[in-house]
């Protein structure tokens, strides 16, 4: 979006709000998206460290606490299963799919369970 504003003192009023044209989009995307980070000097770093260490509410972690910590990336997403399933495309009759869908959420897992029970019964009878 492209906006044109009129500013008078502390008051800002939008005069025009429209979709940006190609030239304006190209101009906006060329601006730097990098954040300018200024690292503290040695003296500043010593002051920050001393202040942090003197704060009773912000004590350093013990080696035991650090060892128990798990990286966030290791916890994201669904847990890995020991029983991996295969992704494939199968065609079922509409009656079968309609029945399982009518049973509510988890219908695909119930369908898998029914097929798995059938396989176990067939393996026992062979």
Secondary structure, DSSP 8 states (H G I E B T S, - for coil): -EEEEEEETTEEEEEEEE---HHHHHHHHTS----------HHHHHHHHHHHHH-TTS----HHHHHH---HHHHSSS---SS----------HHHHHHHHHT-TTHHHHHHHHHHHHHHHHHHH-
